[in-house]
Amino acid sequence: MPPIKLHDKHFEIYLSEAEIQQKVKEIADKINNDYQDLNPLFISILNGSFMFAADLFKHLTIDSEICFIKLASYKGMKSSGHIITAIGLDQDLYNRNVIIIEDIVDTGKTLDVFLPKLHHQQPASLKIAALLHKPEATEKQITIDYLGFSIPNKFVVGYGLDYDGLGRNLKEIYQLTDEA
């Protein structure tokens, strides 16, 4: 795939559509095995995880439910450090098996703020499925139970991830290049 330009930045291919889809299927297979007969509730964190959540659900064979919540901490290419909840969670989590679907865990600040709110509702279990993780950027201790890829601490777009609104629709994941 040729490099792309979004706004003023250049990006090159990092993960192909085939690599992503294979990893999503592997994650779904593990969840199918771990949650047989448990009817988990998935909480997909918008906006970035919508493609991952949709593809993951295509491979789930277990009974399960999904809801969506919007948590935001990004402005442009940097995390603001402030978590903004735009769409609230209205499901009762008491004694439910809950799996959070995240597109990417980098600093861990968003989940560090959000997880205690979920634990307060006393779910039977609480796990995290993340497509991407940037270990070098992690500041908060977050356990990712179902991980797709560990990636370098470079800005990425595509497959739900954006740069100021652009790039979410790309089937691949692209990484920022050093070009201006």
Secondary structure, 3 states (H helix, E strand, C coil): CCCEEECCEEEEEEECHHHHHHHHHHHHHHHHHHCCCCCCEEEEEECCCHHHHHHHHHHCCCCCEEEEEEEEEEECCEEEEEEEEEECCCCCCCCCEEEEEEEEECCCHHHHHHHHHHHCCCCCEEEEEEEEECHHHCCCCCCCCEEEEECCCCCEEECCECECCECCCCCCEEEECCCC
